[in-house]
Amino acid sequence: MGMKFKATATALALGLAAASANAANIVEVAAADERFSTLVAAVNAAGLAETLSGPGPFTVYAPLNDAFAALPDGTVETLLKPENKGQLTDILLYHVDDRKLTAGMIPAGSNYFQPVLTSERLCITSGAGGVTIADGTGDMANVVIADIMTDNGVIHVVDKVLLPGTRPACH
C-alpha cells in the first residue's frame, strides 16, 4: 500500500511540475481566447508578440474585440497597415505596465500610472464599483475581468481601447 501511494504522489508531483512548466504567457493566453483576436492581430502587426512573451513582469489592459469594433470605422484597418506600425505600437504600449499589478495592488481612489515606454499617463480609479481607467481622451474604460494570471504577468480585460492624448484629470 505504501508503494502505491508513493507512486501516485510522484505521478501527481510530476503532473503538477509539467503543468507549471507549461504555464502560458500573456500572448499565449490572449491568443487562446477568441475575444482578443483583434488585440492579438495588432500585437503581431506591431511586432510586440516576442516582447510580451518575454519574462516580464507585465500588466496588460487587454481590450476586447468589441472595444476595437467601437473605434471609428476604418481605424483598426488603418492601424494594422505596415506604414502605421509606429502609431500602432504606441497605442498598444499604452496598455502595458512593466510591473505585475493585480487588482488588489491598485490603491483605492484615483492614481496616475505610467505605461511602459511612454511619457503618457493613465488615471486608474479603484473603488467599491470596481476599477476604471481614464485615458488620453478623458473617456473611461471599465475593467470587466481582473487578474487573469499568466507566467509573465497579469491581464485585466477592458471594454475600451485606451488612447494616448492629453493627461487625464486624476483626483
C-alpha positions in Angstrom: 0.0 0.0 0.0 2.8 2.4 0.8 4.5 1.8 -2.5 1.3 2.5 -4.5 0.8 5.7 -2.5 4.3 6.8 -3.2 3.9 6.1 -7.0 0.7 8.1 -7.1 2.3 11.0 -5.2 5.2 11.0 -7.5 2.9 11.0 -10.6 0.9 13.8 -9.1 4.1 15.8 -8.4 5.3 15.3 -11.9 1.9 16.3 -13.3 2.0 19.5 -11.3 5.5 20.2 -12.4 4.6 19.7 -16.0 1.5 22.0 -15.6 3.6 24.8 -14.1 6.3 24.3 -16.8 3.6 24.7 -19.4 2.0 27.9 -17.9 1.1 30.3 -20.6 2.5 33.8 -21.1 0.4 36.9 -21.8 0.4 36.4 -25.6 -0.4 32.7 -25.4 -3.4 33.4 -23.0 -4.7 36.2 -25.3 -4.2 34.1 -28.4 -6.2 31.2 -26.9 -9.2 33.4 -26.3 -11.2 34.5 -29.3 -12.4 37.6 -27.5 -8.9 39.0 -28.0 -8.4 38.2 -31.7 -8.1 41.8 -32.7 -5.7 42.6 -29.9 -3.5 39.6 -30.9 -3.6 40.6 -34.6 -2.5 44.2 -33.5 0.3 42.8 -31.2 1.6 40.7 -34.1 1.4 43.5 -36.6 3.3 45.8 -34.2 6.0 43.1 -33.7 5.3 43.1 -29.9 4.5 39.4 -29.5 8.0 38.4 -28.7 8.4 41.2 -26.1 5.1 40.4 -24.4 6.1 36.7 -24.4 9.3 37.6 -22.6 10.0 37.3 -18.8 8.2 40.5 -17.8 6.7 41.1 -15.5 3.9 42.9 -17.4 0.4 44.1 -16.7 -1.7 44.3 -19.8 -5.0 46.1 -20.0 -6.5 44.0 -22.8 -9.3 45.4 -24.9 -12.0 43.0 -26.1 -12.8 42.7 -29.8 -15.9 44.8 -29.1 -13.7 47.6 -27.8 -11.8 47.7 -31.1 -15.0 47.5 -33.1 -16.3 50.6 -31.2 -13.5 52.7 -32.7 -14.4 54.9 -35.7 -14.9 52.9 -38.9 -11.6 52.0 -40.6 -9.4 52.8 -37.5 -8.3 49.3 -36.9 -7.6 48.5 -40.6 -5.6 51.7 -40.9 -3.5 51.0 -37.8 -2.8 47.5 -39.0 -1.1 48.8 -42.2 2.7 48.4 -42.1 3.2 52.2 -42.6 1.3 52.8 -39.3 3.4 50.4 -37.2 4.8 53.2 -35.0 1.4 54.6 -34.1 0.0 51.1 -33.5 3.0 50.3 -31.3 2.5 53.5 -29.3 -1.2 52.7 -28.7 -0.5 49.1 -27.7 2.3 50.0 -25.3 -0.2 52.5 -23.7 -1.9 49.3 -22.5 1.2 47.8 -20.8 2.7 48.4 -17.4 6.2 46.9 -16.7 5.1 45.6 -13.3 2.7 42.9 -12.2 -0.2 44.8 -10.8 -3.1 42.7 -9.5 -6.4 44.5 -8.9 -5.6 44.2 -5.1 -2.4 46.2 -5.7 -4.2 49.1 -7.2 -4.6 51.6 -4.4 -8.1 52.9 -3.5 -9.1 56.2 -5.1 -7.6 57.7 -8.3 -3.9 57.5 -9.1 -1.7 58.1 -12.1 0.0 55.2 -13.7 2.7 55.5 -16.4 2.5 52.8 -19.1 5.8 51.3 -20.3 8.0 53.2 -22.8 5.9 56.4 -22.8 5.6 59.7 -21.1 1.8 59.4 -21.2 -0.3 58.7 -18.1 -3.4 56.7 -17.3 -5.7 57.6 -14.3 -6.7 54.3 -12.7 -9.5 54.5 -10.1 -10.3 51.7 -7.8 -13.4 51.7 -5.6 -16.4 49.8 -4.5 -17.8 49.8 -8.0 -14.6 48.2 -9.5 -11.7 49.6 -11.4 -11.9 52.2 -14.2 -9.2 53.7 -16.4 -9.2 57.2 -17.9 -7.0 57.6 -21.0 -5.8 60.5 -23.0 -9.3 61.1 -24.5 -10.7 61.5 -21.0 -13.1 58.6 -21.6 -13.3 55.8 -19.1 -12.6 52.1 -19.7 -14.0 49.6 -17.2 -12.0 46.6 -16.1 -14.6 43.9 -16.8 -12.4 40.9 -15.8 -9.5 41.4 -13.4 -6.5 39.3 -12.6 -6.1 36.7 -15.4 -2.7 35.4 -14.2 0.0 34.4 -16.7 3.5 33.1 -16.1 4.9 36.6 -17.0 2.3 38.9 -15.5 -1.4 39.7 -15.3 -4.1 40.6 -17.8 -7.0 43.0 -16.9 -9.8 42.9 -19.5 -11.1 46.3 -20.5 -14.1 47.4 -22.5 -12.4 50.3 -24.4 -9.2 50.7 -26.4 -7.0 53.1 -24.3 -5.8 56.0 -26.4 -3.0 58.4 -25.6 -3.6 62.1 -25.8 -3.9 64.7 -23.0 -3.2 63.7 -19.5 -6.5 62.7 -17.9 -7.7 64.5 -14.8 -7.0 62.3 -11.8 -8.1 63.4 -8.4 
